[in-house]
């Protein structure tokens, strides 16, 4: 999924690379395993389906996981000031046939995957949604986080249209769950 750099490796700064290794050794600390949102760009990576709803002023991403909602204004308004959230603050505009979404105000608490790759509060993401055929949107995210990575990096993944009649179903996560036996990477899985 990582297309830049070409070797597919995240360009961690040395201290951040060490933290990623520590996270990998303690996968039970993944914020998603504690009912927190997946964040950006992780929330757009399959397997969980998303539903996209759009009118003239907004695009809304509804996600099955955590039942999260991202409301993306398309009217050119500026980003919120002094704002930090799991999904950040998104602002979108069209460039030809691609929706480009600028995301700032991320809280820096999310992981990018279950392997412990992470970002911090300096993360800035530019997403591109390009429909390549009637059933496929290519999702691309360029992540810039100068306190974690030595350079920006880009991921790309195709998002496939779900079969007609597919519905977002209940996603149950119990806040405060302490049953570490079921967390990947916990001592009981070793």
Secondary structure, DSSP 8 states (H G I E B T S, - for coil): -EEESTT----B-HHHHHHHHHHHHTGGG-GGGGT----TTGGGSTTS-EEEEE-SSEEEEEESGGG-EEEEE-S-----SS--BTT-EEEEEEETTEEEEEEE-B-S--BSSTT--B--TT-EEEEEEEEEETTEEEEEEEEE-TTTBSS-EEEEEEEE---TT---------TT---GGGSTTSGGG-
